[in-house]
Amino acid sequence: MGSQEIFKQGSRTFYYSSKFFPADKLEDVTKLYAFVRVADDFVDSFPQQIDEFNKFYQEYRSAIASKKKANNPIIADFIQLANKYNFEESWTESYFESMAADLKTVRCKNLEETKKYIFGSAVVVGYMMSRILEIDDRHQPQAAFLAEAFQYINFIRDIDEDNKRNRNYFPQDELKKHGLKDLTFDTIGNNKDGFVSFINEQLDRYFSWQNQAIAAFKYIPRRYKIPLQTAVEMYAWTGRTIRKNPMVIYERKVKPTKIRIILTGLKKIIGL
């Protein structure tokens, strides 16, 4: 499967939002997404593809060490991208570290542990995106906030799915504060008020992080800003939808439609 198809299958919001990037940047964003998605899919599949994940990582490490072109085109494209934009190798290692953590049961005791996971799974990818979009490294803190926000709303949206994978990325001390031992349907059925207050607390954090990221959008060229603004609005729509009815998490996966994403981007282009 090529990078384009991996991107299309992996994320509706990012895929259609990214269509508003200039062609050269879209190609590079697609290569980045394909690389991180392949690794993510290995650990998220049922059953997990542990051998395939380890092989993918070793192929990457071997290509880096030998400085020879990788046989895997997804890896080869990513390394070319990393060289082109001067990605720090530690970013990729952090990404693989967080993906490897998903091969086990994930339980974060506190926000510090949650943010450590998010750093590897999302923040470093945000740093890579910033380099692709030629955003000054001085704005890395805002890039981190945006990546944290995107990852956090995914955590909220995917609670039911992550339960099946025996994962809970939320701070356990915050669950306890709301009288919850976990986020299984049976548990929240016995404490819906606690669940609603917990979700609202998590949504408040998501919106706070996202708003801090948006403050730096004025430094982004307009031709790059539109797809980012589109993605931000779509995730904000997801957050508002869940806030209206937190139980929707157990009924369906809350995602904007293709039409909603495209219309939002077009409105950004014409200034509405």
C-alpha positions in Angstrom: 0.0 0.0 0.0 1.4 3.4 -1.0 1.7 6.5 1.2 -1.4 8.1 -0.3 -3.6 5.2 0.5 -2.2 4.8 4.0 -3.0 8.4 4.7 -6.5 8.2 3.2 -7.4 5.1 5.3 -5.7 6.3 8.4 -7.3 9.7 9.2 -10.3 11.3 7.6 -9.8 14.7 9.3 -6.1 15.0 8.5 -6.4 13.5 5.1 -9.0 15.9 3.8 -7.7 18.9 5.7 -4.2 18.3 4.2 -5.7 18.6 0.7 -5.5 22.4 1.3 -1.6 22.3 1.5 0.4 23.3 -1.7 1.2 20.2 -3.7 4.9 20.0 -2.6 4.0 20.2 1.1 1.1 17.8 0.7 3.5 15.2 -0.7 5.9 15.6 2.2 3.1 15.6 4.8 1.8 12.4 3.2 5.2 10.7 3.5 5.4 11.7 7.2 1.9 10.5 8.0 2.4 7.2 6.2 5.5 6.4 8.3 4.0 7.1 11.7 0.7 5.4 10.7 2.4 2.2 9.6 4.1 1.8 13.0 0.9 2.8 14.8 -1.2 0.3 12.9 1.1 -2.6 13.9 0.5 -1.9 17.6 -3.2 -1.1 17.2 -4.2 -4.1 15.2 -6.1 -7.1 16.6 -4.0 -9.1 17.4 -1.0 -6.8 17.6 1.6 -7.4 14.9 4.6 -7.4 17.3 7.0 -9.1 14.9 6.1 -6.7 12.1 6.5 -3.7 14.3 9.9 -4.8 15.5 11.0 -5.6 11.9 9.8 -2.1 10.8 11.8 -0.5 13.5 14.9 -2.6 12.8 14.6 -1.8 9.1 14.6 1.9 10.0 17.6 1.6 12.3 19.6 -0.5 9.8 19.0 2.1 7.1 20.1 4.9 9.4 23.2 3.1 10.5 24.2 2.0 7.0 23.2 5.2 5.3 21.9 3.0 2.5 18.4 3.4 1.0 15.9 1.2 2.8 14.1 -1.4 0.7 10.8 -0.4 2.4 9.6 2.7 0.4 7.7 4.1 3.4 10.9 4.0 5.5 13.0 5.3 2.5 10.7 8.2 2.0 10.7 9.1 5.7 14.5 9.1 5.9 14.7 11.3 2.8 12.2 13.6 4.5 14.2 13.6 7.7 17.3 14.6 5.9 15.6 17.3 3.9 14.1 19.0 6.9 16.8 18.1 9.4 14.6 16.1 11.8 16.3 15.2 15.1 16.9 11.5 15.3 15.8 11.5 18.9 12.3 12.5 17.8 11.9 9.3 15.8 13.3 7.3 18.7 10.8 8.9 21.0 8.0 8.0 18.6 9.0 4.3 18.5 9.4 4.3 22.3 5.7 5.4 22.7 4.5 2.9 20.1 6.4 0.1 21.9 4.7 1.1 25.1 1.4 0.3 23.4 2.5 -3.3 23.0 1.8 -3.6 26.7 -1.0 -2.6 29.0 -1.0 1.2 29.3 -1.9 2.9 32.6 -0.8 6.4 33.3 -0.7 7.2 37.0 -0.7 11.0 36.6 -0.6 13.8 34.0 3.2 13.6 33.9 3.1 10.0 32.6 0.3 10.9 30.2 2.3 13.8 28.7 5.4 11.6 28.5 3.5 9.2 26.3 2.0 12.0 24.3 5.5 13.5 23.7 6.6 10.4 21.9 3.4 9.6 20.1 2.4 13.1 19.0 4.6 16.0 20.1 7.7 14.9 18.1 5.5 14.5 15.0 4.3 18.0 15.6 8.0 19.1 15.6 8.5 17.3 12.3 5.4 19.0 10.8 6.8 22.4 11.9 10.0 21.7 10.1 8.1 20.7 6.9 6.0 23.9 7.1 9.2 25.9 7.7 7.9 27.3 11.1 10.7 28.8 13.2 11.8 26.5 16.0 11.0 29.3 18.5 7.4 28.2 18.1 8.0 24.6 19.1 6.1 25.1 22.4 3.0 26.0 20.4 3.5 23.1 18.1 3.7 20.9 21.2 0.4 22.2 22.5 -1.3 21.5 19.2 0.0 18.0 19.0 -1.0 17.4 22.6 -4.5 18.7 21.9 -5.0 16.6 18.8 -3.8 13.5 20.7 -5.9 14.2 23.7 -9.1 14.6 21.8 -8.3 11.3 20.2 -7.9 9.7 23.6 -11.3 11.1 24.6 -13.0 10.0 21.3 -11.4 6.5 21.4 -12.2 5.6 25.1 -14.4 2.6 24.1 -11.9 1.4 21.5 -9.0 1.7 23.9 -10.9 -0.2 26.6 -10.8 -3.2 24.2 -7.0 -2.8 23.9 -6.6 -2.6 27.7 -5.3 1.0 27.5 -6.1 4.0 29.5 -4.0 7.1 28.8 -5.8 9.4 31.2 -4.3 10.2 34.6 -5.5 7.6 37.1 -5.5 10.0 39.9 -8.0 12.1 38.0 -10.2 9.1 37.5 -10.2 8.4 41.2 -11.1 12.0 41.9 -14.3 11.5 40.0 -15.0 8.2 41.7 -14.1 6.0 38.7 -11.8 3.0 38.8 -11.7 2.8 35.0 -13.7 3.9 31.9 -15.5 0.7 31.0 -19.2 0.9 30.2 -20.1 -1.0 33.3 -18.2 1.3 35.6 -19.5 4.5 34.1 -23.0 3.1 34.1 -22.9 3.1 37.9 -21.5 6.6 38.1 -22.6 8.7 35.1 -22.3 12.0 37.0 -18.7 11.2 37.8 -18.1 10.2 34.2 -19.6 13.4 32.8 -17.6 15.6 35.2 -14.4 13.6 34.3 -15.0 14.0 30.6 -15.7 17.7 30.9 -12.4 18.1 32.8 -10.5 16.3 30.0 -12.3 18.4 27.4 -11.3 21.6 29.2 -7.7 20.5 29.1 -8.0 19.7 25.4 -9.4 23.1 24.5 -6.9 24.9 26.7 -4.0 23.2 24.9 -5.5 23.9 21.5 -6.1 27.6 22.3 -2.5 28.0 23.4 -1.4 26.6 20.1 -3.7 28.8 18.1 -2.0 31.8 19.5 1.0 31.1 17.3 -1.0 30.7 14.0 -0.2 34.3 13.2 3.3 33.2 12.5 2.3 30.6 9.9 2.1 31.5 6.2 -1.6 31.6 5.1 -1.1 28.8 2.5 0.0 26.5 5.3 -2.4 27.9 7.9 -5.7 26.9 6.2 -5.3 23.1 6.5 -4.2 23.5 10.1 -7.1 25.7 10.9 -9.4 23.2 9.2 -8.1 20.4 11.3 -8.4 22.5 14.5 -12.0 23.3 13.8 -12.9 19.7 13.0 -11.4 18.5 16.3 -13.1 21.3 18.1 -16.4 20.1 16.6 -15.6 16.6 17.9 -15.0 18.0 21.3 -18.2 20.0 21.4 -20.2 17.0 20.1 -18.8 14.8 22.9 -19.5 17.5 25.5 -23.1 17.7 24.5 -23.5 13.9 25.2 -20.4 12.2 26.7 -22.2 8.8 26.4 -21.9 9.1 22.6 -18.3 7.8 23.1 -19.8 4.3 23.7 -22.3 4.5 20.8 -20.1 5.6 17.9 -16.8 7.0 16.9 -17.3 10.8 16.6 -15.8 12.0 13.4 -16.7 14.9 11.0 -17.9 13.9 7.6 -15.8 14.4 4.5 -18.2 17.1 3.3 -17.9 19.0 6.6 -14.1 19.0 6.5 -13.9 20.2 2.8 -16.6 22.9 3.3 -14.7 24.2 6.4 -11.5 24.4 4.4 -13.2 26.1 1.5 -14.7 28.7 3.8 -11.2 29.4 5.2 -10.0 30.0 1.7 -12.7 32.6 0.9 -12.4 34.1 4.3 -15.8 33.1 5.8 
